[in-house]
Amino acid sequence: MGFSIYLYSVLSFSGLVILLAAGLMIAERFLINYGICKLDINAGEKPLEVVGGQTLLSSLYANEIFIPSPCGGKGSCGQCKLTVVSGGGPVLPTETPHLTRKEIRSGVRLACQVKVREDIYVRIPEDYLNVKLFSATVESTRSLTYDIKEIRLKLNDPPEISQRPGQYVQIQAPSPDGPIFRAYSISTPAHEPTVVELVVRLVPGGIGSTYLHNLEVNNPAAFTGPYGEFYLNDDPSVEIVCVGGGAGMAPMKNIIYTIYDRWPERSCWLFFGCRTTRDIFYLEQFKKLQREHPSFHVVYALSDELGPDEKWDGETGFIHLSVDKYLEHDIPRQAFLCGPPLMIQAVTRVLEEKGIRPEDIFYDEF
Ligand SMILES: Cc1cc2nc3c(=O)[nH]c(=O)nc-3n(C[C@H](O)[C@H](O)[C@H](O)COP(=O)(O)OP(=O)(O)OC[C@H]3O[C@@H](n4cnc5c(N)ncnc54)[C@H](O)[C@@H]3O)c2cc1C
C-alpha cells in the first residue's frame, strides 16, 4: 500500500514536470517574441542581427558561420564550444557534462544549447570563420563492402577545398524535421582539391548514412567544412601510425596518400581491423602503395574465426594485438586512430606502452 502511494506520487510529480516543460517549450516557440538580437563576434569583427529564440548554433549557421557540430546539434558531442562573453544566460545542465570548471569560469558554452534571447557577445576562433558551405554533384558511388560505400562529390561552388589530412565535412541530409547535419571524414588527400570522397557505413535506420547510400551519380549534395583537430607532424623523421576499422578508413586513407605525395620515403603503418573477410576493402590498393614505397607497411587483421569458405593468410585477432606485435619501442611517432571507442582504448594502451606521448595520439570515435 505504502509503495503504491509512493509510486503514484512520483509518477504524478514527474507527469506535472513534463507537462510544465512542454508548456514552456510551446509558449517559447509560439508566444514569446524576443525580437531582433545583436550578435557581436570577436569584438566588432562581424556584427550580426538575428531573430531571437533560435539557438546560437543555428543563428550563426543562418549567417554562414559554420561551427563544428558532428552530432547534429543534439548536445551530445560537445564540439560546438564557443566563448560567450555576455548574454548567453546561465549554463544549462545539458552543457555541464561537456565543460570543465575552468571552461565554465571563462564563459565557454555549447552553441547548440545557448538560446539567443538578448544581445550576445561571442568569441569565435578564426579557423571556424573560414569554414565554407559547398555545393557539389555526385561524381561516382561504389560499394566497398556489404555495408560501406565510397561516394565521390565533385565540388561546384566553391570549386576547391583546402583541407588538412584527417579533417571532416558536415553533410546536409533531408529529414522530416528539416535538414540535419552529420560528420564524415574526407578520404581524398589535399592534392585533389576539386573532389571530396567519403567512405560511409550504413547505420540501419540512420538518417545521414541512409541518405548518402541512396545518392546516385549527378545528384546534388551540400556540406560545410572543413573541420577537425588532426595535425599531421611536418617532420618526416616522425613515423606515422594509422589504426582503425570500418568507415574509420576514411581519414587514414587521406593521411596515407598525403604522406606519400609529400614524403615518398616517410615511415608509415596502416593497421586495419576487420571481423571477417567480408569487411576487407582497399587492401589491394594499399599493397600496391607498399610496393611503390617500401617505408609503408600495411597490416589487416581478422578478429572472428574463419568461416569454412574463407581464405586468409594475414594477421588474426583484435587489431591492438597486431600493433603490439609489429611496432618497435620508443621511436618518434604520431598516431591517428579512427573506429569504435573500445578499439581506441585498447590501441591507445598499447601505443603508450610503446612510448608514444598521449599528445601525439589523435582519435575520432565513430
Ligand atoms: C568527426 C567524425 C567523423 C565521422 N566520419 C565518418 C565517416 O567517415 N564515415 C562514416 O560512416 N561515419 C562517420 N562518422 C559517423 C557519422 O557522423 C554518423 O554518426 C553516422 O553515419 C550515423 O549517422 P546517421 O544519421 O546515419 O544515424 P542517426 O540517424 O544519427 O542514428 C540512427 C540510430 O543509430 C544509432 N547510431 C548512430 N551512429 C551510430 C554508429 N556509428 N554505429 C551504430 N549505431 C549508431 C543512433 O544511436 C540511432 O539510434 C563520423 C563521426 C564523427 C564524429
Ligand as a Chemical Component Dictionary entry (heavy atoms), coordinates in Angstrom:
data_LIG
# 
_chem_comp.id                   LIG 
_chem_comp.type                 NON-POLYMER 
_chem_comp.pdbx_formal_charge   0 
_chem_comp.three_letter_code    LIG 
# 
loop_
_chem_comp_atom.comp_id 
_chem_comp_atom.atom_id 
_chem_comp_atom.alt_atom_id 
_chem_comp_atom.type_symbol 
_chem_comp_atom.charge 
_chem_comp_atom.model_Cartn_x 
_chem_comp_atom.model_Cartn_y 
_chem_comp_atom.model_Cartn_z 
_chem_comp_atom.pdbx_ordinal 
LIG C1  C1  C 0 34.385 13.525 -36.554 1  
LIG C2  C2  C 0 33.506 12.401 -37.105 2  
LIG C3  C3  C 0 33.805 11.855 -38.349 3  
LIG C4  C4  C 0 32.996 10.817 -38.858 4  
LIG N1  N1  N 0 33.334 10.262 -40.050 5  
LIG C5  C5  C 0 32.586 9.240  -40.547 6  
LIG C6  C6  C 0 32.955 8.604  -41.784 7  
LIG O1  O1  O 0 33.946 8.949  -42.429 8  
LIG N2  N2  N 0 32.160 7.585  -42.229 9  
LIG C7  C7  C 0 31.054 7.160  -41.522 10 
LIG O2  O2  O 0 30.376 6.225  -41.992 11 
LIG N3  N3  N 0 30.691 7.736  -40.350 12 
LIG C8  C8  C 0 31.423 8.780  -39.853 13 
LIG N4  N4  N 0 31.052 9.376  -38.679 14 
LIG C9  C9  C 0 29.761 8.990  -38.056 15 
LIG C10 C10 C 0 28.624 9.807  -38.731 16 
LIG O3  O3  O 0 28.791 11.183 -38.401 17 
LIG C11 C11 C 0 27.216 9.419  -38.250 18 
LIG O4  O4  O 0 27.171 9.479  -36.844 19 
LIG C12 C12 C 0 26.775 8.036  -38.690 20 
LIG O5  O5  O 0 26.816 7.933  -40.114 21 
LIG C13 C13 C 0 25.326 7.779  -38.219 22 
LIG O6  O6  O 0 24.515 8.830  -38.669 23 
LIG P1  P1  P 0 23.032 8.573  -39.166 24 
LIG O7  O7  O 0 22.414 9.904  -39.426 25 
LIG O8  O8  O 0 23.019 7.587  -40.300 26 
LIG O9  O9  O 0 22.360 7.865  -37.936 27 
LIG P2  P2  P 0 21.366 8.591  -36.841 28 
LIG O10 O10 O 0 20.091 8.943  -37.541 29 
LIG O11 O11 O 0 22.127 9.681  -36.210 30 
LIG O12 O12 O 0 21.167 7.428  -35.833 31 
LIG C14 C14 C 0 20.254 6.344  -36.032 32 
LIG C15 C15 C 0 20.406 5.349  -34.901 33 
LIG O13 O13 O 0 21.677 4.706  -34.979 34 
LIG C16 C16 C 0 22.454 4.931  -33.794 35 
LIG N5  N5  N 0 23.804 5.221  -34.266 36 
LIG C17 C17 C 0 24.285 6.445  -34.613 37 
LIG N6  N6  N 0 25.569 6.332  -35.032 38 
LIG C18 C18 C 0 25.881 5.018  -34.965 39 
LIG C19 C19 C 0 27.045 4.281  -35.280 40 
LIG N7  N7  N 0 28.175 4.888  -35.761 41 
LIG N8  N8  N 0 27.005 2.921  -35.091 42 
LIG C20 C20 C 0 25.880 2.304  -34.627 43 
LIG N9  N9  N 0 24.751 2.977  -34.300 44 
LIG C21 C21 C 0 24.741 4.303  -34.466 45 
LIG C22 C22 C 0 21.829 6.102  -33.091 46 
LIG O14 O14 O 0 22.002 5.986  -31.700 47 
LIG C23 C23 C 0 20.361 5.955  -33.504 48 
LIG O15 O15 O 0 19.708 5.044  -32.665 49 
LIG C24 C24 C 0 31.861 10.373 -38.132 50 
LIG C25 C25 C 0 31.560 10.951 -36.892 51 
LIG C26 C26 C 0 32.377 11.932 -36.379 52 
LIG C27 C27 C 0 32.054 12.499 -35.034 53 
# 
loop_
_chem_comp_bond.comp_id 
_chem_comp_bond.atom_id_1 
_chem_comp_bond.atom_id_2 
_chem_comp_bond.value_order 
_chem_comp_bond.pdbx_ordinal 
LIG C1  C2  SING 1  
LIG C2  C3  SING 2  
LIG C2  C26 DOUB 3  
LIG C3  C4  DOUB 4  
LIG C4  N1  SING 5  
LIG C4  C24 SING 6  
LIG N1  C5  DOUB 7  
LIG C5  C6  SING 8  
LIG C5  C8  SING 9  
LIG C6  O1  DOUB 10 
LIG C6  N2  SING 11 
LIG N2  C7  SING 12 
LIG C7  O2  DOUB 13 
LIG C7  N3  SING 14 
LIG N3  C8  DOUB 15 
LIG C8  N4  SING 16 
LIG N4  C9  SING 17 
LIG N4  C24 SING 18 
LIG C9  C10 SING 19 
LIG C10 O3  SING 20 
LIG C10 C11 SING 21 
LIG C11 O4  SING 22 
LIG C11 C12 SING 23 
LIG C12 O5  SING 24 
LIG C12 C13 SING 25 
LIG C13 O6  SING 26 
LIG O6  P1  SING 27 
LIG P1  O7  DOUB 28 
LIG P1  O8  SING 29 
LIG P1  O9  SING 30 
LIG O9  P2  SING 31 
LIG P2  O10 DOUB 32 
LIG P2  O11 SING 33 
LIG P2  O12 SING 34 
LIG O12 C14 SING 35 
LIG C14 C15 SING 36 
LIG C15 O13 SING 37 
LIG C15 C23 SING 38 
LIG O13 C16 SING 39 
LIG C16 N5  SING 40 
LIG C16 C22 SING 41 
LIG N5  C17 SING 42 
LIG N5  C21 SING 43 
LIG C17 N6  DOUB 44 
LIG N6  C18 SING 45 
LIG C18 C19 SING 46 
LIG C18 C21 DOUB 47 
LIG C19 N7  SING 48 
LIG C19 N8  DOUB 49 
LIG N8  C20 SING 50 
LIG C20 N9  DOUB 51 
LIG N9  C21 SING 52 
LIG C22 O14 SING 53 
LIG C22 C23 SING 54 
LIG C23 O15 SING 55 
LIG C24 C25 DOUB 56 
LIG C25 C26 SING 57 
LIG C26 C27 SING 58 
# 
